[in-house]
Every structure is written in C-alpha cells, then in structure tokens.
C-alpha cells in the first residue's frame, strides 16, 4: 500500500461510528431481515435463511449510489438477474414429490414454507416443519397470499420457547339442566403443551 501512497488505518475498538459504510450496510441487512421475518410470521430461528434472502434481494435492487443501476448486474454483466422468479418469503408452497414407488393415492407434494434461493443450485429453498427437512427444487407451486406460519387454520401457535397445540371438538356438551329452547352447543377446547 505504501508504494501506491495509501495510508493504512484501522478503527478503534468499540467505535462503530468509525465504520460508517460497513455499519450502515449491516443495519440495512438486519432491518430487511427483520422485515422479512415479521411480515411472513416466520420464527426467528430461520434468521439465517432470512438474512441470505435479504442479501439476495438487496443485490438485485437498483441503488441511487450506483446511479440507479443494479449491483448484481454490474458485478456479473453476462448473468441473468433472476434464474428463478422471485417469490414472497415465508409464503406457503408445495414441493412436488417425485419419489419412486409412489402409489396413486399418496400425496404428490409436501407442504412447506418458502425460505429463499440457493447459491449453488437453480431451485427454491423450502422447509417442511412436519418432516423437519429442507427441499431444494425447481418444481414448486406457490400460494404467495398465504403465509405458512400465519395461517388461521393452522393449529400450531409458536411462542418464544413453547409450542401450544389446541384441538377443537364440535361435539356438544351434555347438560342435566332442562331449558326452554335448546341452546347452541358450546365447543370443547383441549390444550396440550
């Protein structure tokens, strides 16, 4: 660096204000990640997938610093901007099941949550909480208006460290007290931790 007239300086420890550009970029990544997680209702333990998706999206958006050009297009001018169409993070998707030996009556897909793209394969990265397994596939059907973890019909409610499962039965409760008109039957709710 000396031969080119560059003076190498480092910032002092515990002074993030001296790292202006890097700190702003990190803050932009964290804010975008937080937005993806909250908007999709995705649990925080998927933060790694969310930050990779945020980086993927930020690199493919125009920047005023680059005169409204896209950084990915500047770095890789001969590559396509999107190998696959962008989808909504955290949305419900169905990964087609091409396993050999499937019966005609077996499910033809796995219900998953969309968690982004992969760097090394041309496919969508999806996760099945029921199977506790990631799928990377190009054969995915999306329901982008429905979020996997926000669906009202889902019996799972996630909190910080606990999962509550509620089972609702439609059978009426029998009462020994006669009434003039039959009341509408109340629902029994069973909760299990």
QUISUL-V31759 format. One record per residue. RES is the residue in three letters. OMEGA is omega as a letter, one per 30 degrees, with the letter a starting at -180 (NA if undefined). BURIAL is b if it has 16 or more other ideal C-beta (glycine too) atoms within 10 Angstrom, else e. Layout:
((RES/OMEGA/BURIAL) (RES/OMEGA/BURIAL))
This chain:
((UNK/a/e) (UNK/a/e) (UNK/l/e) (UNK/l/e) (UNK/a/e) (UNK/l/e) (UNK/a/e) (UNK/l/e) (UNK/l/e) (UNK/l/e) (UNK/l/e) (UNK/l/e) (UNK/l/e) (UNK/l/e) (UNK/a/e) (UNK/a/e) (UNK/l/e) (UNK/a/e) (UNK/a/e) (UNK/a/e) (UNK/a/e) (UNK/l/e) (UNK/l/e) (UNK/l/e) (UNK/l/e) (UNK/l/e) (UNK/l/e) (UNK/l/e) (UNK/a/b) (UNK/l/e) (UNK/l/e) (UNK/l/b) (UNK/l/b) (UNK/l/e) (UNK/l/e) (UNK/a/b) (UNK/a/b) (UNK/a/e) (UNK/a/e) (UNK/a/b) (UNK/a/e) (UNK/l/b) (UNK/a/e) (UNK/a/e) (UNK/l/e) (UNK/a/b) (UNK/l/b) (UNK/l/e) (UNK/a/b) (UNK/a/b) (UNK/l/b) (UNK/l/b) (UNK/l/b) (UNK/l/b) (UNK/l/e) (UNK/a/b) (UNK/a/e) (UNK/a/e) (UNK/a/e) (UNK/l/e) (UNK/l/e) (UNK/a/e) (UNK/l/e) (UNK/l/e) (UNK/a/e) (UNK/a/e) (UNK/l/e) (UNK/l/e) (UNK/a/e) (UNK/a/e) (UNK/l/e) (UNK/l/b) (UNK/l/b) (UNK/a/e) (UNK/a/e) (UNK/a/e) (UNK/a/e) (UNK/l/e) (UNK/l/e) (UNK/a/e) (UNK/l/e) (UNK/l/e) (UNK/l/e) (UNK/l/e) (UNK/l/e) (UNK/l/e) (UNK/a/b) (UNK/a/b) (UNK/l/b) (UNK/a/b) (UNK/l/b) (UNK/l/b) (UNK/a/b) (UNK/l/b) (UNK/a/b) (UNK/a/e) (UNK/l/e) (UNK/a/e) (UNK/l/e) (UNK/l/e) (UNK/l/e) (UNK/l/e) (UNK/l/e) (UNK/a/e) (UNK/l/e) (UNK/l/e) (UNK/a/e) (UNK/l/e) (UNK/l/b) (UNK/l/b) (UNK/a/b) (UNK/l/b) (UNK/a/b) (UNK/a/b) (UNK/l/b) (UNK/a/b) (UNK/l/b) (UNK/a/b) (UNK/a/e) (UNK/l/e) (UNK/l/e) (UNK/a/e) (UNK/l/b) (UNK/l/b) (UNK/a/b) (UNK/a/b) (UNK/l/b) (UNK/l/b) (UNK/l/e) (UNK/l/e) (UNK/a/e) (UNK/a/e) (UNK/l/e) (UNK/l/e) (UNK/l/b) (UNK/a/e) (UNK/l/b) (UNK/a/e) (UNK/a/e) (UNK/l/b) (UNK/a/e) (UNK/l/b) (UNK/a/e) (UNK/l/e) (UNK/a/e) (UNK/l/e) (UNK/a/b) (UNK/a/b) (UNK/l/b) (UNK/a/e) (UNK/a/e) (UNK/a/e) (UNK/a/e) (UNK/a/e) (UNK/a/e) (UNK/l/e) (UNK/a/e) (UNK/l/b) (UNK/a/e) (UNK/a/e) (UNK/a/e) (UNK/l/e) (UNK/l/e) (UNK/l/e) (UNK/l/e) (UNK/l/e) (UNK/a/e) (UNK/l/e) (UNK/l/e) (UNK/a/e) (UNK/a/e) (UNK/l/e) (UNK/a/e) (UNK/a/e) (UNK/l/e) (UNK/a/e) (UNK/l/e) (UNK/l/e) (UNK/a/e) (UNK/l/e) (UNK/a/e) (UNK/a/e) (UNK/l/e) (UNK/a/e) (UNK/l/e) (UNK/l/e) (UNK/l/e) (UNK/l/e) (UNK/l/e) (UNK/l/e) (UNK/l/e) (UNK/l/e) (UNK/NA/e))
